[in-house]
Amino acid sequence: MSEIIPFSNKAINTDSLPSVAELVTEPMNEKYRPVNLGTIVVFSAIFITIMSLTRFQMLFELPKELINAYPYALAIVLTITTLLLAYTFFADPKKRFALRENDIHYESGLFFRKIVSQPILRIQHVELKRGPIERLFDLASLQVFSAGGSMHTFEIPGLAHEQAVAMRKFILAHKDTLSHG
Amino acid sequence: MDESAIIEPADKWQRLAPISILYFVASGIKHAANNLIYTLPAFAVSYSSIKNNPEIWLPAVLGTIGLIALVSFLHYFFYTFRLANDTVEIRSGVFSKKHIDLPFTRIQNVTLEQPIYYRPFGYTCMQLDTAGSAKQEAKIVALPLAVAEELKTFILEKVESSIDESTSEQISSDKKEVIINTRSIGDLIIHGITNNRVWIILGVLAPLYDEVIEFAMPVLESVGIDFKAWFDADTHTIWMLGLTALALTFFAMMCIALLSIFGSILIFYDFTLSKSEGKYIRRSGLLTKQEINMRLTRLQMVVSKQDWLDVLLKRINLELRQNSSGVRSANDLSMMSNKIIVPSVKPHECQEIIEDAFPTSNLSQIEYQAISKRFIWRQIILWLMPLTLLFTGIHFANGQATSVSMLGLLAVPLVLGLIYCRWKRWGFAKDQHYFYVRKGLLGVDYYCFPIHKVQQTAFKQSLMMKRNHLGSVQFILASGGVEVPFMPEVSAMNMIDSALFEVESKKKSWM
């Protein structure tokens, strides 16, 4: 005889389900936006410096077309930088995440809002990603992989390293991940 | 080779049968041909210089053949495998060595493929797929057919005994293989006509069109066909010209359809779909016989596809999709094995298969909800308006009508009609256990998947959609994603919430 498994199957009103529409979300780490803005400025500065050094050096002769193109190139780089800065400035605060008992959510998008929800049960493995800049400012990205494939890797950027480690620990310790892998 | 010796735990590394050199030759040629497509532009550029030095051809061809032969032999020489302790180990690679170590219990799928050059000798290729990454994928390149069959049963039994009891109980109820569906040559001809895939061939041939015409014209003229006379506007009226053009188009389409039918027979000849011990087995192929095994529990989604011609002929292409993640390698065999296509089935046969696969689903009767009409407006504002403005601009810029701009403007109502059709086809539905999505343009596709197999959900909303309380929903399954645009925000959220609830509360396995 098999054991009697406690069983209940009450009808559930779908309106009473916990809704993604009413998520209580948390913002990214406060350093996330300044770091992103700073990175853009630094890279743009490096790019402009290389361009200008090439333009004004005396070592070898540049083709005339290249010299004429210099102000335009400069204008383009500056425009792109400004646009990127503006976008990052307004888009980064829109990035938010939420951790519930059974799933993780990540919300983003300035013009196109997107909320991705990942049930913890379906997580196959978790990674912390830290580039050199993230390491410098003690930030980390949490990457979560499911059987949905690499195209749909769930990623939360801009977490404090400690926080990311804690979240990974929570996911790995979750009973569903343990039993289903 | 002694059959039992292969399955018995043997610590010995063994080499493949020498016949496998043929396989390496074939894959070498395939590889070279694939790369040839990339080098075609280079060929086209250097065409004249080659023409001036025709003697370069012979050494080039001989060199290529020699190289392929050498590389094939080296591949054969460095390929060893062993089966020990319920693990497949394969060592391969000439320059970059590869060592695959695959426990039987991790194998998801066993696919047998029998290329034509193996058939007289009774050999077959065995592909072993795993759930996770594309890297952990093993292929035993040549095995005697009987050994392969035995090994397959052995591995699948191992896999079964390792999964939980509840599913294996269910499975062991029907041990015998039952044929669910077969396809006749007639069906395959219909499939060839309705699913024209020869455009790919035509695309590859495109750089050679000039040559073909240059070659073909004198031949055709010599047998009394003179195109110039046919299309001479001086001697013919407009309607005759039109008729001639129509006839020629028709003739070309006939040729294309024939090629496509040939392709369809090549792939699907002798098609059988059968069910045995809780798994589907699909066998088909004229030259290369292919066998795909799919465990019923791995089935993620059923897709019934109808192009406009299928709608007219009342035929359906049914796809049974399973886990496809990790199959990112350009391995065509595993690309094929992540779904079973049942080509051009009749509606009642299609329904039988769906009922067998998803017994509690309701694909044929479910009522679909339409998406918002704003979908039409978005397409108009995003694509149609700018294009129309552009064509109108061109139309009046020169002060005279060009034929291109005229055509462009004439196409506007047509495109409008298509956008409407597209909107009309979109639909979504849900019942207790399944989600259903309908989409299409002239044809219509139906998607049906169990809610508890969802891997991830996404809700998307642009600013305009937000203002109108609309949203798009995307469901990611192990077999890929399905997206429904422009749903009412409430329904979208509701579907996501119930998907998450179903997954997280039932905790059913997706495999």
Interface residues (C-beta under 8 A of the other chain):
Chain A: I12 T14 L17 P18 S19 V20 A21 N102 D103 G109 F111 F112 R113 K114 I115 V116 S117 Q118 P119 I120 L121 R122 Q124 S146 A147 G148 G149 S150 M151 H152 F154 D176 S179 H180
Chain B: A131 G132 N323 S324 S325 G326 R328 V454 Q455 Q456 T457 A458 F459 K460 Q461 S462 L463 K466 I476 L477 A478 G480 G481 E489 M493 N494 I496 D497 S498 L500 F501 V503 E504 K507 S509 W510 M511
